[in-house]
Amino acid sequence: MWALVRTAAPRNGRLVRVSAVAAAFQSNSIVVSPFAREAKESARYASSNSRWKQRQGNDFFAREAKVQGLKSRAAFKLLEMDAKYKLFKRGQTVIDLGYAPGSWSQVAVERTKPNGRVVGIDIIPAQPPKGVSTIQGNFLSPSVQQLVKDYLVEFAQKSPALPAVEPSEDGEPIVAERPSYIDAERSESVEPEETVESDGKLVDVVLSDMSAPWMQTTGFSSNTLSNPYSRMMNTSGMSFRDHAGSMDLCLAALQFASDALKTGGHFVCKFYQGSEDKDLELKLKKMFAKVHREKPDSSRSESRESYFVALRRKGDVTLSGL
């Protein structure tokens, strides 16, 4: 005998709770109503396709992210680490590697405003959050990394036009008028007389939430920019494969941090636990004053993901010199 099936079956354009009792028939002696067949098919459909949606609906952080207007629940992981280690300050330049769908960038913009700069890089097309500059491309490509560095240098050469503050007779400050849009465009079109002398280290915080995405096999007709169910899955289910891929991405992010991160800057990267993470931790300890392993409370307990939080980069150590 089949067990009692409770599922949501479509009826009259809505989802209703139904109960269907059927027998495991080996002959045609038992007649099954069309509604029972519909319930049976719906039960099979729901068990395979709605598992991810059901987990998201039952997840506290996923619901809270939707309420607060965050792109995903991953924002709470970075918020926890920032509350514990004070990663961000006003006016910082932050690079977010693997930013899609943009929740970490949202946190970085909020923590570094009003004069901060957040740049996100990802191979997946995604709608950037407000206040974030993004580059779509494969970060492992040297040309994309050079594009990011050139952008940072170009931004550093432009001095932001901030409103002047003048004291009034009664002691209250008076904010002078900002330059018009046309004047700002004209000033940007003029070549600067002096270039900013820099060793290329213009970044205060490097964030890496990168994971190797699956090759897209379905959903090509979907117009959405970021569908986390069909286009942003990043684990294969094979622990060694996921661990090895995360180590490669962490090393690529660390190499970029070695080239672009300022002395005293911070580095955060996601990895999947395995045999090689201790070697990466040793390299981080040689480059940074403090290194911590973090498993935020908002990270699912069944997930093998963890984070390295490396604080205060040492100025005289590079990855190539280790």
DOMI-757655 format. One line per field, with one value per residue (C-alpha): residue number from 1; residue in one letter; y negated, x negated, z negated. Coordinates in nm, 2 decimals. Last residue first. Layout:
N
k = [NUM; ...]
r = [A; ...]
c2 = [Y; ...]
c1 = [X; ...]
c3 = [Z; ...]
END
This chain:
322
k = [322; 321; 320; 319; 318; 317; 316; 315; 314; 313; 312; 311; 310; 309; 308; 307; 306; 305; 304; 303; 302; 301; 300; 299; 298; 297; 296; 295; 294; 293; 292; 291; 290; 289; 288; 287; 286; 285; 284; 283; 282; 281; 280; 279; 278; 277; 276; 275; 274; 273; 272; 271; 270; 269; 268; 267; 266; 265; 264; 263; 262; 261; 260; 259; 258; 257; 256; 255; 254; 253; 252; 251; 250; 249; 248; 247; 246; 245; 244; 243; 242; 241; 240; 239; 238; 237; 236; 235; 234; 233; 232; 231; 230; 229; 228; 227; 226; 225; 224; 223; 222; 221; 220; 219; 218; 217; 216; 215; 214; 213; 212; 211; 210; 209; 208; 207; 206; 205; 204; 203; 202; 201; 200; 199; 198; 197; 196; 195; 194; 193; 192; 191; 190; 189; 188; 187; 186; 185; 184; 183; 182; 181; 180; 179; 178; 177; 176; 175; 174; 173; 172; 171; 170; 169; 168; 167; 166; 165; 164; 163; 162; 161; 160; 159; 158; 157; 156; 155; 154; 153; 152; 151; 150; 149; 148; 147; 146; 145; 144; 143; 142; 141; 140; 139; 138; 137; 136; 135; 134; 133; 132; 131; 130; 129; 128; 127; 126; 125; 124; 123; 122; 121; 120; 119; 118; 117; 116; 115; 114; 113; 112; 111; 110; 109; 108; 107; 106; 105; 104; 103; 102; 101; 100; 99; 98; 97; 96; 95; 94; 93; 92; 91; 90; 89; 88; 87; 86; 85; 84; 83; 82; 81; 80; 79; 78; 77; 76; 75; 74; 73; 72; 71; 70; 69; 68; 67; 66; 65; 64; 63; 62; 61; 60; 59; 58; 57; 56; 55; 54; 53; 52; 51; 50; 49; 48; 47; 46; 45; 44; 43; 42; 41; 40; 39; 38; 37; 36; 35; 34; 33; 32; 31; 30; 29; 28; 27; 26; 25; 24; 23; 22; 21; 20; 19; 18; 17; 16; 15; 14; 13; 12; 11; 10; 9; 8; 7; 6; 5; 4; 3; 2; 1]
r = [L; G; S; L; T; V; D; G; K; R; R; L; A; V; F; Y; S; E; R; S; E; S; R; S; S; D; P; K; E; R; H; V; K; A; F; M; K; K; L; K; L; E; L; D; K; D; E; S; G; Q; Y; F; K; C; V; F; H; G; G; T; K; L; A; D; S; A; F; Q; L; A; A; L; C; L; D; M; S; G; A; H; D; R; F; S; M; G; S; T; N; M; M; R; S; Y; P; N; S; L; T; N; S; S; F; G; T; T; Q; M; W; P; A; S; M; D; S; L; V; V; D; V; L; K; G; D; S; E; V; T; E; E; P; E; V; S; E; S; R; E; A; D; I; Y; S; P; R; E; A; V; I; P; E; G; D; E; S; P; E; V; A; P; L; A; P; S; K; Q; A; F; E; V; L; Y; D; K; V; L; Q; Q; V; S; P; S; L; F; N; G; Q; I; T; S; V; G; K; P; P; Q; A; P; I; I; D; I; G; V; V; R; G; N; P; K; T; R; E; V; A; V; Q; S; W; S; G; P; A; Y; G; L; D; I; V; T; Q; G; R; K; F; L; K; Y; K; A; D; M; E; L; L; K; F; A; A; R; S; K; L; G; Q; V; K; A; E; R; A; F; F; D; N; G; Q; R; Q; K; W; R; S; N; S; S; A; Y; R; A; S; E; K; A; E; R; A; F; P; S; V; V; I; S; N; S; Q; F; A; A; A; V; A; S; V; R; V; L; R; G; N; R; P; A; A; T; R; V; L; A; W; M]
c2 = [-3.32; -3.59; -3.55; -3.60; -3.93; -4.04; -4.38; -4.57; -4.32; -4.30; -4.39; -4.12; -3.79; -3.64; -3.29; -3.16; -2.83; -2.62; -2.26; -2.31; -2.10; -2.36; -2.63; -2.95; -3.22; -3.13; -3.22; -2.96; -3.16; -3.07; -3.36; -3.51; -3.80; -4.00; -3.92; -3.79; -3.51; -3.40; -3.40; -3.16; -2.93; -2.93; -2.84; -2.53; -2.44; -2.46; -2.18; -1.88; -1.99; -2.25; -2.45; -2.80; -3.15; -3.45; -3.76; -3.99; -4.31; -4.61; -4.72; -4.78; -4.83; -4.54; -4.55; -4.30; -4.07; -4.10; -3.98; -3.68; -3.61; -3.61; -3.36; -3.15; -3.15; -3.05; -2.75; -2.64; -2.66; -2.43; -2.17; -2.18; -2.14; -1.85; -1.68; -1.72; -1.58; -1.72; -1.94; -2.28; -2.61; -2.64; -2.99; -2.94; -2.71; -2.78; -3.11; -3.28; -3.59; -3.80; -3.69; -3.67; -3.29; -3.14; -2.98; -2.81; -2.48; -2.35; -2.62; -2.50; -2.49; -2.79; -2.77; -2.95; -3.30; -3.47; -3.67; -4.00; -4.23; -4.53; -4.85; -4.86; -5.10; -4.91; -4.98; -5.12; -5.47; -5.81; -5.98; -6.14; -6.51; -6.74; -6.55; -6.52; -6.72; -6.51; -6.48; -6.86; -6.89; -6.63; -6.79; -7.13; -6.99; -6.82; -7.14; -7.20; -7.16; -7.46; -7.57; -7.41; -7.66; -7.56; -7.71; -7.95; -8.24; -8.43; -8.14; -7.88; -7.75; -7.39; -7.32; -7.05; -6.75; -6.72; -6.38; -6.39; -6.18; -6.01; -5.74; -5.64; -5.59; -5.39; -5.17; -5.12; -5.02; -4.76; -4.61; -4.59; -4.42; -4.16; -4.11; -4.08; -3.83; -3.60; -3.42; -3.69; -3.57; -3.87; -4.10; -4.42; -4.60; -4.94; -4.94; -5.23; -5.06; -4.69; -4.54; -4.34; -4.01; -3.85; -3.56; -3.59; -3.81; -4.13; -4.38; -4.72; -4.92; -5.28; -5.46; -5.83; -5.82; -5.53; -5.25; -5.03; -5.06; -5.00; -4.70; -4.54; -4.58; -4.44; -4.13; -4.09; -4.14; -3.84; -3.80; -3.95; -3.68; -3.90; -4.20; -4.47; -4.74; -5.10; -5.26; -5.60; -5.51; -5.20; -4.83; -4.51; -4.56; -4.20; -4.07; -4.30; -4.27; -3.89; -3.88; -4.13; -3.92; -3.61; -3.81; -3.92; -3.56; -3.55; -3.70; -4.02; -4.22; -4.41; -4.38; -4.16; -3.94; -3.90; -3.81; -3.53; -3.38; -3.42; -3.23; -2.94; -2.76; -2.93; -2.88; -2.51; -2.48; -2.66; -2.43; -2.12; -2.25; -2.06; -1.70; -1.64; -1.88; -1.71; -1.36; -1.50; -1.68; -1.36; -1.18; -1.46; -1.46; -1.09; -1.13; -1.40; -1.17; -0.90; -0.57; -0.26; 0.06; 0.38; 0.28; 0.52; 0.49; 0.21; 0.03; -0.13; -0.50; -0.75; -1.11; -1.41; -1.77; -2.10; -2.36; -2.55; -2.79; -2.83; -2.63; -2.33; -2.29; -2.01; -2.08; -1.76; -1.51; -1.15; -0.88; -0.58; -0.35; 0.00]
c1 = [-5.78; -5.91; -5.65; -5.38; -5.52; -5.66; -5.80; -5.48; -5.31; -4.93; -4.72; -4.46; -4.40; -4.05; -4.04; -3.69; -3.51; -3.30; -3.24; -2.86; -2.64; -2.64; -2.51; -2.71; -2.51; -2.70; -3.02; -3.30; -3.61; -3.98; -4.20; -4.52; -4.71; -5.01; -4.98; -5.22; -5.39; -5.07; -4.89; -5.15; -5.11; -4.73; -4.76; -4.97; -4.71; -4.43; -4.58; -4.43; -4.07; -3.82; -3.64; -3.77; -3.64; -3.88; -3.92; -4.23; -4.30; -4.53; -4.80; -5.04; -4.83; -4.69; -4.76; -5.03; -5.01; -4.64; -4.63; -4.85; -4.62; -4.32; -4.49; -4.59; -4.23; -4.10; -4.34; -4.26; -3.88; -3.92; -4.12; -3.85; -3.56; -3.73; -3.82; -3.47; -3.28; -2.93; -3.00; -2.98; -2.93; -2.57; -2.53; -2.32; -2.03; -1.92; -2.10; -1.93; -2.13; -2.08; -1.73; -1.63; -1.59; -1.62; -1.96; -1.82; -2.00; -2.35; -2.55; -2.90; -2.91; -3.06; -3.41; -3.38; -3.48; -3.39; -3.71; -3.74; -4.04; -4.05; -4.25; -4.35; -4.59; -4.92; -5.04; -5.37; -5.22; -5.31; -4.99; -5.03; -5.09; -4.95; -4.62; -4.47; -4.15; -3.84; -3.77; -3.76; -3.51; -3.28; -3.28; -3.21; -2.92; -2.77; -2.79; -3.04; -2.90; -2.76; -2.93; -2.81; -2.76; -2.86; -2.67; -2.87; -2.63; -2.85; -2.89; -3.17; -3.26; -3.24; -3.36; -3.17; -3.38; -3.52; -3.69; -4.06; -4.10; -4.44; -4.33; -4.05; -4.28; -4.52; -4.23; -4.10; -4.45; -4.47; -4.13; -4.22; -4.55; -4.35; -4.12; -4.42; -4.59; -4.28; -4.20; -3.95; -3.73; -3.53; -3.25; -3.38; -3.18; -3.16; -2.94; -2.73; -2.40; -2.43; -2.55; -2.30; -2.47; -2.66; -2.87; -3.25; -3.28; -3.46; -3.33; -3.48; -3.39; -3.51; -3.46; -3.38; -3.04; -3.05; -3.29; -3.06; -2.75; -2.94; -3.12; -2.79; -2.63; -2.95; -2.91; -2.55; -2.63; -2.49; -2.77; -3.08; -3.33; -3.62; -3.52; -3.79; -3.75; -3.89; -3.84; -3.67; -3.52; -3.65; -3.61; -3.75; -3.66; -3.75; -3.44; -3.17; -3.33; -3.33; -2.96; -2.86; -3.06; -2.86; -2.53; -2.58; -2.58; -2.20; -2.16; -2.10; -2.01; -1.68; -1.64; -1.34; -1.49; -1.81; -1.60; -1.42; -1.75; -1.90; -1.61; -1.61; -1.28; -1.19; -1.55; -1.53; -1.19; -1.32; -1.62; -1.40; -1.14; -1.25; -1.29; -1.04; -0.79; -0.76; -0.71; -0.44; -0.27; -0.26; -0.09; 0.16; 0.25; 0.31; 0.53; 0.73; 0.77; 0.93; 0.75; 0.96; 0.85; 0.90; 0.65; 0.38; 0.06; 0.20; 0.00; 0.29; 0.38; 0.46; 0.45; 0.44; 0.45; 0.32; 0.40; 0.18; 0.38; 0.49; 0.81; 0.62; 0.25; 0.14; -0.05; -0.14; -0.03; -0.06; 0.07; -0.15; -0.11; 0.00]
c3 = [-0.03; 0.19; 0.46; 0.20; 0.09; -0.24; -0.34; -0.41; -0.64; -0.58; -0.88; -0.93; -0.76; -0.79; -0.64; -0.59; -0.61; -0.38; -0.46; -0.46; -0.69; -0.96; -0.72; -0.75; -0.94; -1.26; -1.09; -1.05; -1.08; -1.07; -1.19; -1.07; -1.24; -1.14; -0.77; -0.50; -0.69; -0.86; -0.52; -0.38; -0.67; -0.63; -0.27; -0.36; -0.63; -0.37; -0.16; -0.34; -0.33; -0.42; -0.15; -0.12; -0.14; -0.15; -0.36; -0.33; -0.53; -0.47; -0.70; -0.41; -0.11; 0.10; 0.48; 0.57; 0.27; 0.27; 0.63; 0.54; 0.25; 0.48; 0.71; 0.41; 0.28; 0.62; 0.65; 0.30; 0.37; 0.66; 0.46; 0.18; 0.42; 0.60; 0.27; 0.13; 0.42; 0.41; 0.70; 0.53; 0.70; 0.80; 0.95; 1.26; 1.20; 0.84; 0.78; 1.07; 1.13; 1.44; 1.51; 1.88; 1.88; 2.23; 2.15; 1.85; 1.89; 1.93; 1.76; 1.66; 1.28; 1.10; 0.94; 0.61; 0.52; 0.20; 0.20; 0.02; 0.06; -0.18; -0.17; 0.20; 0.37; 0.37; 0.72; 0.60; 0.64; 0.78; 0.88; 1.22; 1.25; 1.52; 1.53; 1.88; 1.91; 1.97; 1.60; 1.55; 1.84; 1.70; 1.36; 1.51; 1.71; 1.39; 1.20; 0.93; 0.58; 0.40; 0.07; -0.25; -0.53; -0.88; -1.17; -1.39; -1.38; -1.14; -0.90; -0.89; -0.55; -0.43; -0.07; 0.12; 0.23; 0.58; 0.57; 0.68; 0.99; 1.00; 0.76; 0.99; 1.28; 1.07; 0.95; 1.30; 1.42; 1.14; 1.23; 1.60; 1.51; 1.32; 1.62; 1.86; 1.63; 1.66; 1.33; 1.26; 1.54; 1.66; 1.57; 1.41; 1.15; 0.98; 0.67; 0.55; 0.59; 0.62; 0.95; 1.16; 1.23; 1.52; 1.39; 1.44; 1.14; 1.03; 0.78; 0.71; 0.40; 0.34; 0.02; -0.02; -0.20; -0.27; -0.37; -0.58; -0.37; -0.04; -0.19; -0.31; 0.03; 0.19; -0.02; 0.09; 0.46; 0.66; 0.76; 0.60; 0.70; 0.60; 0.40; 0.40; 0.14; 0.14; -0.20; -0.27; -0.60; -0.77; -0.72; -0.87; -1.23; -1.34; -1.52; -1.38; -1.04; -1.06; -1.15; -0.88; -0.63; -0.71; -0.73; -0.37; -0.26; -0.30; 0.04; 0.23; -0.08; -0.10; -0.47; -0.45; -0.19; -0.39; -0.70; -0.51; -0.39; -0.74; -0.90; -0.66; -0.61; -0.29; -0.15; -0.23; -0.06; 0.25; 0.27; 0.24; 0.49; 0.80; 0.69; 0.41; 0.56; 0.89; 0.74; 0.51; 0.80; 1.00; 0.71; 0.65; 1.02; 1.01; 0.71; 0.89; 1.19; 0.97; 0.92; 1.00; 0.83; 1.04; 1.30; 1.18; 0.98; 0.77; 0.51; 0.34; 0.33; 0.07; 0.17; -0.07; 0.06; -0.04; 0.22; 0.46; 0.68; 1.04; 1.00; 0.86; 0.85; 0.60; 0.28; 0.10; -0.16; -0.04; -0.28; -0.23; 0.07; 0.00]
END
